[in-house]
Amino acid sequence: MVEARKQKIEKMQLESVKFLALGGEEDVTRNMYLYEFQDQILIVDCGLGFPDETMLGVDLLLPDITYLLDACLPEGKATKKIVGMLLTHGHEDHIGGLPFILPQLPSFPLYGSPLTAALANDKLAEFKLQPVVQTVQFTDGVLQLGAFTITFIHVTHSIPDAAHLFIETPVGNFYHGADYKFDLTPACKRYHDRRPHATRKSEPLTPRIRYA
Ligand SMILES: [Zn+2]
């Protein structure tokens, strides 16, 4: 009975995607999310948070990456692999953690839209780190990172070049909606792209997800 239950759980874990919010769920900062399928981890955003008046002596707040350190290090003995990181837009609560967190992790490819990548690379340079974020154009089509297929979707926000992500996995599809605001007259003249939502309507959103 116990063995059968164990096998059922193991099978479910192989056929589902685990979703973790490393920055917690109680506020809107420290954005850092993991999508995990089998032994592959896709990271979305790497932001910081801001201390409130009760946190004397605290300069900034960071997501808790203990799970990543345990699973992905040391290289060679790790049980899981980070296949990449996607940055949705250039606000501090989405990219501000990069200089503090990247040096602690093994290397993996990072991607962001043109302005997001530029701001993230500037931030890394400010901390004397290599500019490793690669640029993705919204017209580039899909990005393949391990078992994950990703489409960047342009959305309007209070910063240009913001993205939502359509993430396809072998067991179902996810729409990762980060910050946005519907702006019918954006200053940069680039409009909220609703086409992907429409063209992908036939592909059901998802599936079996495990919160952990
Ligand atoms: Zn934002």
Boltz pocket constraint, residues with backbone or C-beta under 6 A from the ligand:
constraints:
  - pocket:
      binder: B
      contacts: [[A, 89], [A, 91], [A, 157], [A, 179]]
      max_distance: 6.0
